[in-house]
């Protein structure tokens, strides 16, 4: 994408000088490299060295760094609607929804088309959330959380970088932090303002427009949708439906240009969608998908195209998703409709976890251990399993050693952190155990 190893090393040097990596992503990207190295070699013949977590961070900052010379430009489009716009759709019934095309660079071998994935994040603290992206990509281009907030990243115009007054934080990492934090701005509640604060809290390189759509209960004055416009030169501004008078209320269109922070410029995709909504302002799930087909373009090796098409329904915690193939664009496919409980099946209805009990139900000891551990518990055990940090179930010799007590022999496992999962009645409890020798 950048035109060779020397260019890449220059971009990496620039990243190390001007970017700050949030601590969460230092741990996360180091874990990615560690996980890769457990399976395959991390030596790069092209670079002549092992890849490291900085490389993962640099790749994850591609949207930020793409304004530098030699890096390809990206296009994206999204449409949101709510209240009166969706009231006649039998499934939405006034709820908010957003459709989105991710247009991205396509390598000459089309390998990126084989590596689109939906990633589910189930942290011990913070919100459950999902990201539609790629393996090894640290951050979020398109995501939604369990509270009912979604966000989709588009490149903006006016990409000039004129100031480096404080470190940059990659925009995709910022978007991920906004989705995962239960109360980013410390207001006491989770709402659309948390995303607005996260996306404007740090210095930024380049130019972006982020389409944020929330459940109506979390929208406040934003009426379910707001576009956060940010760029290096001018700072940031918020665009609401009232800032687009050519569109009927409760509808927003976003392509790749500011309309509040800077004067709008012409865009054929934006003009086409305005014309369509002017002709018929009613929005259904089918129309949201068809909008993306009208403005998408086939993925072309060595150039780019639409590689992901999706619909987020944050109020329903549901999504429709399709990935492009070499022969079929994503927007020409029938979307796969995915419920939140499909992704997080062991959680309470609507995908929002119940309050965590402070009562000690299970206890693993000793911890750390050299291999032999004891599980003490309360209740009736239905299942016991052990997983590594990659989520793979591992073999362990488990036997009942007394009343409300099991013994584990983990001595054959490598040193590391393992998760003991115990189902007691209808609830699953987990405890980490550290194996060290």
C-alpha positions in Angstrom: 0.0 0.0 0.0 2.8 2.4 0.8 5.1 1.5 -2.1 7.8 -0.6 -0.7 9.9 -1.4 2.5 11.7 1.9 2.7 8.5 3.8 2.6 7.0 1.5 5.2 9.9 2.0 7.5 9.6 5.8 7.1 5.9 5.5 8.0 6.8 3.4 11.0 9.4 6.0 12.1 6.8 8.8 11.8 4.3 6.7 13.8 6.8 6.2 16.6 7.6 9.9 16.8 4.1 11.3 16.7 1.7 8.7 17.9 0.7 7.6 21.4 -0.6 4.0 21.8 -3.3 3.7 24.6 -2.2 1.1 27.2 -5.1 -1.1 26.4 -3.7 -1.5 22.8 -0.1 -2.1 23.9 -1.4 -5.2 25.7 -3.8 -6.1 22.9 -1.3 -5.9 20.1 1.4 -7.7 22.0 -1.1 -10.4 22.6 -1.8 -10.5 18.8 1.8 -11.0 18.0 2.2 -13.6 20.8 -0.8 -15.5 19.5 0.5 -15.5 15.9 3.9 -16.7 17.0 2.3 -19.7 18.8 1.1 -21.0 15.4 3.3 -19.6 12.6 6.6 -17.8 12.1 6.4 -14.0 12.6 9.5 -13.5 10.5 8.8 -11.3 7.4 10.9 -12.0 4.4 9.9 -8.7 3.0 11.0 -6.7 6.1 13.9 -9.0 6.9 12.9 -9.2 10.6 10.2 -10.4 12.9 7.1 -8.4 13.0 6.3 -6.8 16.4 3.4 -5.1 18.1 4.4 -1.7 16.7 3.9 -3.1 13.2 0.3 -4.2 14.3 -0.3 -0.6 15.6 1.1 1.0 12.4 -1.2 -1.2 10.2 -4.1 -0.4 12.5 -3.4 3.3 12.0 -3.7 3.0 8.2 -6.7 5.4 8.1 -4.6 8.0 9.9 -1.4 7.5 7.9 -3.2 7.2 4.5 -2.9 11.0 4.1 0.9 10.6 3.8 2.4 10.4 0.3 2.0 7.0 -1.5 -0.8 5.6 0.6 -4.1 4.8 -1.1 -7.2 6.8 -0.4 -10.4 5.1 0.8 -14.1 5.9 0.3 -17.1 4.9 2.4 -20.8 5.7 2.5 -23.5 5.4 5.1 -27.2 6.3 5.6 -29.0 6.5 8.9 -32.8 6.8 9.7 -35.0 6.8 12.7 -38.4 7.8 14.1 -40.7 9.1 11.3 -38.3 7.8 8.6 -38.6 4.2 9.7 -42.1 4.2 11.4 -43.7 2.3 8.5 -41.1 -0.5 8.4 -42.7 -3.5 10.3 -39.4 -4.5 11.9 -37.9 -1.1 12.7 -41.2 0.6 13.7 -39.5 3.9 14.3 -36.2 2.5 15.7 -32.8 3.7 14.5 -30.7 1.9 11.9 -27.7 2.6 9.7 -26.4 1.0 6.5 -22.8 1.3 5.6 -20.3 0.4 2.8 -16.7 0.0 3.7 -14.6 0.8 0.7 -11.0 -0.2 1.1 -7.8 -1.0 -0.8 -7.7 -4.5 -2.4 -4.3 -6.2 -2.8 -3.4 -7.8 -6.1 -3.9 -11.2 -4.7 -7.4 -10.5 -3.3 -6.3 -11.9 0.0 -8.1 -9.1 2.0 -11.4 -10.5 0.6 -10.6 -13.8 2.4 -9.9 -12.0 5.7 -13.1 -10.1 6.6 -14.3 -11.1 10.0 -16.8 -10.2 12.7 -15.0 -9.9 16.1 -16.8 -10.2 19.4 -15.3 -8.6 22.5 -16.4 -9.9 25.9 -14.2 -8.1 28.4 -14.1 -8.8 32.2 -14.9 -5.1 32.7 -16.5 -2.7 30.3 -19.1 -3.3 27.6 -19.5 -6.2 25.3 -19.1 -4.9 21.7 -18.5 -6.1 18.2 -16.3 -4.9 15.4 -16.4 -5.7 11.7 -12.8 -5.7 10.5 -9.8 -7.9 9.7 -7.5 -10.3 11.6 -4.7 -8.5 13.3 -6.4 -5.1 13.0 -6.3 -3.4 16.4 -9.2 -1.0 16.7 -12.6 -0.5 15.0 -13.8 0.7 11.6 -17.4 -0.3 12.2 -18.8 -1.4 15.5 -21.7 -1.6 18.0 -22.0 -2.1 21.7 -24.4 -3.7 24.1 -25.9 -0.4 25.3 -27.2 0.3 21.7 -24.6 2.6 20.2 -23.0 2.1 16.8 -20.2 4.0 15.0 -18.8 3.8 11.5 -15.6 5.5 10.3 -15.4 7.4 7.0 -12.4 9.3 5.7 -13.0 13.0 5.5 -11.6 15.7 3.2 -9.1 18.5 4.0 -6.5 16.0 5.0 -3.7 18.5 5.4 -1.6 18.0 8.6 -0.2 21.3 9.9 0.2 20.7 13.7 1.8 18.1 15.9 1.1 19.8 19.2 0.3 16.7 21.1 0.6 13.0 20.3 -1.9 11.5 17.9 -4.0 8.5 18.9 -5.1 6.2 16.0 -8.7 7.0 15.2 -9.7 3.3 15.1 -8.4 2.8 18.6 -10.3 5.9 19.8 -13.5 4.5 18.3 -13.0 1.2 20.0 -12.4 2.8 23.4 -15.6 4.8 23.0 -17.6 1.7 22.3 -16.1 -0.4 25.1 -16.2 2.1 27.9 -19.5 2.0 29.9 -19.3 5.7 30.6 -16.4 7.4 28.7 -17.2 11.0 29.7 -18.0 10.2 33.4 -21.5 11.6 33.2 -23.0 8.6 35.1 -24.8 7.2 32.1 -23.9 5.7 28.8 -25.3 7.6 25.8 -24.3 9.1 22.5 -22.3 11.8 24.2 -19.7 9.2 25.3 -18.9 8.5 21.7 -18.7 12.3 20.9 -16.3 12.8 23.7 -14.1 9.8 22.8 -13.8 10.9 19.2 -12.8 14.5 20.0 -10.7 13.9 23.2 -7.4 13.4 21.5 -5.3 15.1 18.8 -5.9 13.6 15.4 -3.9 13.1 12.2 -5.7 13.4 8.9 -9.4 14.0 8.5 -12.4 11.8 9.4 -16.2 11.7 9.5 -17.7 9.2 12.0 -21.4 8.3 11.7 -22.7 7.6 15.2 -26.2 6.1 15.6 -27.8 5.2 18.9 -30.9 3.7 20.3 -33.5 6.4 20.8 -33.3 6.0 24.6 -29.6 7.1 24.4 -29.9 9.8 21.8 -30.7 12.9 23.8 -30.7 16.0 21.6 -29.0 14.1 18.8 -32.2 12.4 17.7 -30.4 9.1 17.3 -27.7 10.2 14.8 -24.8 12.5 14.7 -21.8 12.8 12.4 -18.5 13.7 14.2 -16.3 15.7 11.9 -12.6 15.9 12.8 -9.5 17.0 11.1 -6.0 18.1 12.0 -6.3 21.7 10.7 -9.7 22.8 12.0 -10.4 20.6 15.1 -13.9 19.1 15.2 -17.6 19.8 14.8 -20.9 17.9 15.2 -23.3 17.5 12.3 -27.0 16.8 13.1 -30.0 16.2 10.9 -30.9 19.9 11.0 -27.6 20.7 9.4 -28.8 18.9 6.2 -32.0 20.8 5.3 -32.1 19.2 1.8 -33.0 15.9 3.6 -36.2 15.2 5.4 -35.9 15.1 9.2 -34.7 11.9 10.9 -32.4 11.0 8.1 -28.7 11.5 7.5 -26.3 10.7 4.7 -22.5 10.5 5.0 -19.9 10.0 2.3 -16.4 11.6 2.7 -16.7 15.3 3.2 -17.4 17.7 6.0 -20.5 19.9 5.9 -20.2 21.8 9.2 -16.5 21.9 10.0 -15.7 23.0 6.4 -18.0 24.0 3.5 -19.4 20.9 1.7 -18.1 19.8 -1.7 -19.7 17.9 -4.5 -20.1 14.2 -4.2 -22.0 12.0 -6.7 -22.9 9.4 -4.0 -24.3 12.1 -1.6 -26.2 13.7 -4.5 -27.7 10.3 -5.6 -28.8 9.4 -2.1 -30.4 12.8 -1.5 -32.3 12.4 -4.8 -33.5 9.0 -3.8 -34.7 10.1 -0.3 -36.4 13.2 -1.8 -38.3 11.0 -4.2 -39.3 8.6 -1.4 -38.5 9.6 2.2 -39.7 6.4 3.8 -36.8 4.1 4.9 -37.0 0.4 5.3 -34.3 -2.2 6.0 -34.5 -3.3 2.4 -34.0 0.3 1.2 -31.1 0.8 3.6 -29.4 -2.2 2.0 -30.3 -1.1 -1.5 -28.9 2.4 -0.9 -25.4 0.7 -0.5 -25.9 -1.2 -3.7 -26.6 2.1 -5.5 -23.3 3.7 -4.4 -21.0 0.7 -4.0 -18.4 -0.4 -6.5 -16.9 -3.9 -7.2 -13.6 -4.8 -5.4 -10.8 -4.5 -7.9 -7.4 -6.1 -7.2 -4.6 -3.6 -7.1 -7.1 -0.8 -6.6 -10.0 -1.0 -4.2 -13.8 -1.2 -3.9 -16.6 -2.1 -1.5 -15.5 -5.1 0.6 -18.1 -4.9 3.4 -21.8 -3.9 3.5 -23.7 -3.9 6.7 -26.7 -2.7 8.6 -26.6 -1.9 12.3 -29.8 -1.8 14.3 -28.6 -0.5 17.7 -32.0 -0.4 19.3 -32.7 -4.0 18.4 -29.0 -5.1 18.9 -29.1 -6.8 15.5 -27.1 -6.5 12.4 -27.0 -7.6 8.7 -23.7 -8.3 7.1 -22.1 -9.4 3.9 -18.5 -9.6 2.7 -17.4 -9.2 -0.9 -15.9 -12.0 -2.9 -13.8 -11.9 -6.1 -17.0 -12.6 -8.1 -19.8 -11.0 -6.0 -19.9 -7.5 -4.4 -21.0 -7.5 -0.8 -24.0 -5.2 -1.6 -25.3 -7.7 -4.2 -25.5 -10.5 -1.6 -28.3 -11.4 0.7 -27.2 -10.2 4.2 -26.6 -12.6 7.1 -28.9 -11.3 9.9 -27.3 -11.7 13.3 -28.9 -11.2 16.7 -26.9 -10.1 19.7 -27.7 -13.3 21.5 -26.2 -15.3 18.6 -22.9 -13.6 19.4 -23.2 -13.6 23.2 -25.4 -16.6 23.8 -24.7 -17.0 27.6 -25.8 -13.5 28.4 -29.1 -12.1 29.6 -31.8 -11.1 27.1 -30.9 -8.2 24.8 -27.2 -9.2 25.3 -26.8 -7.0 28.4 -25.2 -9.0 31.2 -26.8 -9.2 34.6 -25.2 -7.6 37.6 -22.1 -9.5 38.7 -22.6 -11.2 42.1 -20.1 -10.3 44.7 -20.7 -13.7 46.4 -17.7 -16.0 46.0 -19.2 -19.0 44.2 -16.0 -20.7 43.0 -12.4 -20.6 44.2 -9.3 -21.9 42.5 -6.2 -22.5 44.6 -3.3 -22.3 44.8 -3.1 -19.5 42.3 -0.4 -19.2 40.9 0.2 -22.9 40.7 2.8 -25.3 39.2 0.1 -27.5 37.8 -2.1 -29.1 40.4 -5.0 -26.9 41.5 -8.2 -27.4 43.5 -11.6 -26.0 42.6 -14.0 -25.3 45.5 -17.6 -24.4 44.6 -21.1 -23.9 45.9 -24.1 -25.4 44.1 -24.6 -28.1 41.6 -21.9 -28.3 38.9 -23.2 -29.0 35.3 -19.9 -28.6 33.4 -16.2 -27.8 34.0 -13.8 -26.8 31.2 -10.4 -25.0 30.9 -9.5 -22.6 28.1 -6.2 -20.9 27.1 -6.0 -17.1 26.4 -6.9 -17.7 22.7 -10.2 -19.2 23.8 -9.3 -22.8 22.9 -10.5 -25.5 25.1 -7.5 -27.5 26.5 -7.3 -31.0 27.9 -7.1 -31.3 31.6 -7.3 -34.2 34.0 -10.3 -33.3 36.3 -11.6 -35.5 39.1 -13.8 -35.1 42.1 -11.7 -34.9 45.2 -14.3 -34.3 47.9 -17.6 -32.7 48.7 -17.9 -29.5 46.6 -14.3 -29.9 45.5 -12.5 -30.9 42.2 -8.8 -31.4 41.5 -7.2 -30.4 38.2 -3.9 -31.6 36.8 -2.6 -28.8 34.5 1.1 -29.8 34.8 1.2 -30.8 31.1 0.3 -27.3 29.9 2.8 -24.6 29.2 3.2 -21.7 31.6 0.6 -19.1 31.1 -2.9 -17.9 32.1 -5.8 -20.3 31.8 -9.5 -19.7 32.4 -11.5 -22.3 34.4 -15.1 -22.2 33.4 -17.7 -23.8 35.7 -21.5 -24.0 34.9 -23.5 -24.1 38.2 -27.2 -24.5 37.5 -27.9 -22.0 34.7 -25.0 -19.6 35.4 -21.4 -19.9 34.1 -18.6 -18.7 36.5 -15.0 -18.2 35.5 -11.7 -17.9 37.3 -8.3 -17.3 35.9 -5.4 -19.5 37.1 -1.7 -18.7 36.4 0.6 -21.7 35.8 4.2 -20.9 36.5 7.2 -23.1 37.3 
